[in-house]
Amino acid sequence: MMTTTLDTLKLAEKFTIAGFEEKKARALAETFGNLANEQLVTKEYFDFKLKNELEKLELRLTIKTTVVVTAVITFFKLVEGFLRG
């Protein structure tokens, strides 16, 4: 999986500027960095996965539509044969 990286050093600096002690700021930034690396993905990866899922959905819908159309045609042919007798 392609992940995005978080600059934990810059984040720790921002926490320090915001008033956190340096040790706490680094620990917090490291925690956020770990979460980001585990949970965040790039836009390209998300777009790829979304496109892939949509293509699979389209294929399933095409197959189901084909089955329904075939069933309807078969039904009407049977009805026609029954009525002709």
Helices and strands as residue ranges (DSSP letters): H 8-17, H 22-39, H 43-84
